[in-house]
Amino acid sequence: MKTILVFKTSVHQKDEVKKLRPWLNKLVNTNGCWNFDLEDCDKILRVETQSLHAPTITSLLKNQGFYCEELH
C-alpha cells in the first residue's frame, strides 16, 4: 500500500529542486514518486512511497540545507 507524505519546505526555486532531484530519486527509487508545489505558500513536497518514513525525507532535505517539516 502506498502512502502519501506531505511536507512544508523552504525550497523556493526550480534550481533548488534540480539540486535535490538526484537525492530524492535515489531515495524514492522505483517504488514511488515525488513532486514540489512551488506555487503553494508552504512550498509543498509530496512523496508517494511504500517504504519511506517522514524522518528520512526531512533529514535528507535538512542535510542539503533546506527546512522541511511533515504536515499532518
N, C-alpha and C positions, 0 to 999 in steps of 0.2 A: 504494500500500500504506500502510495506517495504522500508526502507531507509538504505543505507549502509554508515556508518560513518567511516572515516579513520583518525587515529591518529599517530603522531610521539611520541615515548615514550623513557624512559630511562630504560626499562625492558630488561635486558640482558641475564638472566639465567632462565632455566626451574623451578628452585626453587622459583624464584620470581613470575613466572606465577602461580605456585601452591599456593603461598600465596594469590594471587589476585583471584583465581578461585571461592571461596565461595562468595566473594563480587560481582564479575561480574555475576555469575549465578543468584544470588538473584536479581540483578538489571535488567538483561535482561529477567529473568523468562522464561516462555514457549513461549513467543511471538517472540523470535529471537534467535540469536546465536552470538558468538564472537570467535576470534582467534588471536593469535600473530604470526607474521613472524619475528622470531629472527635472521634469516639469512639476512634480509634486513638491510642496514646500518642505517635506521631510526627506527628499531625495531618496526615495524608497528603493531598496534592493529586495527582490523576491527570488527565493530559491526553492525550486521544486526538487525534492530528493526522497530517496527511500532509506538512506542510511546516515545522513549527516545530522548533527545536532547543532543548535544555535551557538553554543560557546566556541565551536570550531570555526565558524564563519566570523564571529565577532573578533576572535583572536587574529585571524588572517588579516582582516581589514585594519585592525589596530597595529599589527606588526608592519603594515605598509604605510602607516601614518594617518589613518583616517578614523574618525569617530564612527562607531557602529553599535546600535542598541536594538535588541529584538523588541518588536511591538507585539502585544498580545491582543 
